[in-house]
Amino acid sequence: MNFDMVRAIPTPYMLIGIAALVLASMGFGWMKGAHHEALKAAKFEAATEALGKAQAQQSKVINDRNLKLKQESDRAYLKAQNDITALYADYRRVLNRTSSRTVSNLPTSTSHPERICFYRTKFADAMGTLENEISNILEQGDRGISGLNMVKEWAAKQ
């Protein structure tokens, strides 16, 4: 007796069994693929989180360095401004001491009228005003130059 196993199972049941095997294989593949995608996503999230933490640490270091540079620059700028203020205060003090001697004491009447063309007090006042205005302009210019030099130094350190 020759027994054939394939012919022992009716065809509709055999087709249902094959379809069940195919569906089970597809389901297993889908589950395996879904698990693989979940692992890939978890690795990506971990890598992104690590990069974010590294970037945050690097940003903190850079911000701390920039803050330190700013504080140093602010101190240097304030010192330069104080030095300029002291310099011009000394200049004005010296100028005030000598302001009474700006115009020589010539006699008010002279034998040559063409040699005298101004009143001594008005001329001294005008010269004093001019010297004050010039010193103010110079001080503003020096402050501007000092500020620009500080910015250049700060930018060079960046």
KAKAFEN-V618697 format. One record per residue. N is the residue number from 0. RES is the residue in one letter. D_CENTER is the distance of its C-alpha to the mean C-alpha in Angstrom with 1 decimal. Layout:
# KAKAFEN-V618697
N&RES&D_CENTER, N&RES&D_CENTER
This chain:
# KAKAFEN-V618697
0&M&94.9, 1&N&91.9, 2&F&89.1, 3&D&86.1, 4&M&83.0, 5&V&81.2, 6&R&84.2, 7&A&84.6, 8&I&81.5, 9&P&82.0, 10&T&79.7, 11&P&77.9, 12&Y&76.9, 13&M&75.9, 14&L&73.6, 15&I&72.1, 16&G&71.6, 17&I&69.9, 18&A&67.7, 19&A&66.8, 20&L&65.9, 21&V&63.7, 22&L&62.0, 23&A&61.5, 24&S&60.0, 25&M&57.7, 26&G&56.7, 27&F&56.1, 28&G&54.0, 29&W&52.0, 30&M&51.4, 31&K&50.5, 32&G&48.0, 33&A&46.5, 34&H&46.1, 35&H&44.5, 36&E&42.0, 37&A&41.2, 38&L&40.6, 39&K&38.3, 40&A&36.3, 41&A&36.1, 42&K&34.9, 43&F&32.2, 44&E&31.1, 45&A&31.0, 46&A&29.0, 47&T&26.5, 48&E&26.3, 49&A&25.9, 50&L&23.0, 51&G&21.3, 52&K&21.8, 53&A&20.5, 54&Q&17.3, 55&A&16.9, 56&Q&17.6, 57&Q&15.2, 58&S&12.3, 59&K&13.5, 60&V&13.6, 61&I&10.1, 62&N&9.0, 63&D&11.7, 64&R&10.7, 65&N&7.2, 66&L&9.3, 67&K&11.9, 68&L&10.2, 69&K&9.1, 70&Q&12.7, 71&E&14.2, 72&S&12.7, 73&D&13.9, 74&R&17.2, 75&A&17.6, 76&Y&16.9, 77&L&19.4, 78&K&21.8, 79&A&21.7, 80&Q&22.3, 81&N&25.2, 82&D&26.6, 83&I&26.7, 84&T&28.3, 85&A&30.9, 86&L&31.6, 87&Y&32.4, 88&A&34.3, 89&D&36.4, 90&Y&36.8, 91&R&38.1, 92&R&40.4, 93&V&41.9, 94&L&42.2, 95&N&44.0, 96&R&46.4, 97&T&47.4, 98&S&47.3, 99&S&51.0, 100&R&51.8, 101&T&50.0, 102&V&53.2, 103&S&56.4, 104&N&59.3, 105&L&61.6, 106&P&64.7, 107&T&64.5, 108&S&67.6, 109&T&67.9, 110&S&70.5, 111&H&68.0, 112&P&66.3, 113&E&64.2, 114&R&62.3, 115&I&61.1, 116&C&59.0, 117&F&57.0, 118&Y&57.4, 119&R&56.0, 120&T&54.4, 121&K&52.7, 122&F&51.5, 123&A&50.1, 124&D&48.3, 125&A&46.9, 126&M&45.7, 127&G&44.1, 128&T&42.3, 129&L&41.2, 130&E&40.0, 131&N&38.0, 132&E&36.4, 133&I&35.6, 134&S&34.1, 135&N&32.0, 136&I&30.7, 137&L&30.1, 138&E&28.3, 139&Q&25.9, 140&G&25.4, 141&D&24.8, 142&R&22.2, 143&G&20.4, 144&I&20.8, 145&S&19.6, 146&G&16.4, 147&L&15.8, 148&N&16.6, 149&M&14.2, 150&V&11.3, 151&K&13.0, 152&E&13.3, 153&W&9.8, 154&A&8.9, 155&A&12.1, 156&K&11.2, 157&Q&8.3
